[in-house]
Amino acid sequence: MGFVPDAGQARVIGLDRGALLVTGEAGTGKTTALEERFVHLLGSGADPERIALVVGSGGARDRGRRRLLRRLRTSLPSLRVLTVHGLAYHVLSQRFAALGYAEPPEVLPAADQFARVHELLLGEDPGSWPAYGAMLGLRGFADQVRQFLIRAQESLLSPDDVARSAERAGLTGWQELAVFYRRYRDVLDGAGLVDFAGLVMQASLAAAEGDPVMDHLLVDDYQDGTLAAEALVLAVRAESLVVAGDPGAHVFSFRGTTDVPIRNFTEHARGAEHVVLRERHRGRAGLEAWTSAHVSEEHGAIARELRRTHVEDGAPWGRLAIVIRRQGAEAAGLLRALDDAGVPRWMPEEGLGLGVEPSVAPFVLALRWLVRPRDREGLVESVLTSELARLSPADARGLLRTVRSQGLPADAALACRDGLSPVECESLDALQRALDSAGDVASRSVLDAFRALWTELGYARRLVEETDQSETGSRDLDAVVAFAGAVERAGESADPGTEAFLEQLEAGREGPGRAPQGEDPDAVHVITAHGAVGLEFDTVFVAGAVEGDFPSGTASGSRTSAACSEPSSAGPRGG
């Protein structure tokens, strides 16, 4: 049986011209209505070059393209299913002359943007920064300034806007930032560059020039947009404009998005109408809460229930998901429990997974030890008990008691051999040699530091030896190979140092979240709550659903203390 739209969806699909706001809760068919409208427009003879469907992420773009191509049964190289940055690039590549560019500006990658900001700050005169001059050389300050530049452009604030606001509030530091913001913009303009936030901001200006660049524009997940994205969508001046979203599902404010555009759409888009979709097409209420005495028991129970659901209920692995709060040690334990149970798993989010893969964690720990000496007090016990040294927790604590009784810092435990067996002494000696070799080059190049660790650590040799012994061993080495690829990319970047790489890793910018081309693998999805936006699953487990900790310590309303919950159908969020 083919798709039969409900009354609200039919109104979306059949819109002739004008602006339309479509809202509705998850499962009411917002995304489906937009895609059906896209197909309807093409079938009605609309020019495919002048129709665009804008979605919230690269993953949503790829999934939408696959669904549409299956429906259309043809190859359309110009099929315009885009992210907002893709739309901005399309506009700016056509209208760059309107902004005074001789050719389309080059987009500055995020990592290179950080390097550029850091480099510019290092060249600043501290005397011109009475409030922040002492911090100009700090990488953390450079990253904060980078984020300020992004947020300012996303909010359509010019350097003059920031300066006026700072003057009214009497904030000297913000006046310094306004001056730097202007200098940063001048540098990028002179080099023919735009960063990702500036791309959208400038595209909104270019789109307003000349004839409309699109006849029909459809925008999904409009509840998570920026003011710059709103300006671009309206500046396109499409003959028909349909935006869809759920204001109650706005979740990306921490990334600078806001629900203001969707709430004010009918005011800002002249003559816009509003359709509310109320009929649910997927998802049944079915929740079950579990508790466990220890997190390891929780992880084991999730793995067993996943296998049971797959075998007894016949649910494909790819229709099952686990939602976690964040990557970290807890995620590593969960991944290991899944591997031990033989449950195939996949982490589709950008950056999620690489730093928490159990086989990768020892290398990350070693790199942190090398370049963050101030953190060694908190790292030393983990180093001693990890695969790097393989001491028992009791032996590790014994070494720490010994060095502390002698008035030595905690990191001296790596040089202490009191009470250890010859094998344990040899293990620590080998670790010390590897750290010494890697430490000589760590600040200069993460690639050289990792090469030294890989060459000299006994752990690396064990990984290779265990590859053919089990499926887990093969997966462990695959994860390390992916990590090595990330290290190689960082080693060739503008800032190849180990600290820069760790910051990238910890910010979630490196990892096997680089989604493979084609269909998603048939594996359990391990995702964060934010990564679940727009996805659909038959069964979802929420790991670590402890009151006051997850979903949020500041969320309003009560939360049931639970190890995991299992909706019998539907995902945590969808259109």
Protein Blocks (a to p, Z undefined) as FASTA:
>chain_A
ZZdddfklmmmmmpmbdcddddddehilmmmmmmmmmmmmmmnopafklgccddfbfklm
mmmmmmmmmmnopacfklccddfklmmmmmmmmmmmmnopabdcddddfklmmmmmmmmm
mmpcfklmmmlmmmmmpmklmmmmmmmmmmmmmnopafklmmmmmmmnopaklmmmmmmm
mmmmmmmmmnopacfklmmmmmmmmmmgojdfbfbdcdehkllccfklmmmmmmnopabd
cddddfklgcklmnopafklmmmmmmmmghiacdddfbdfehcddddddddfbfklmmmm
mmmmmmmmmmmnopafklgccddfbecjklmmmmmmmmmnopacddfbghihjlmgmklm
mmmmmmmmmmmmmlmmmmmmmmmmmmknopafklmmmmmmmmmmnopafklmmmpcghia
fklmmmmmmmmmmmmmmmmmmmmomklmmmmmmmmmmklmmmmmmmmmpmklmmmmmmmm
mmmmmmmmmmmmmblcfklmmmmmmnopacjklccehjdddddddddfklmgopacfbdc
dehiaghkambfkbgcjddddfbdcdfbdcfbdZZ
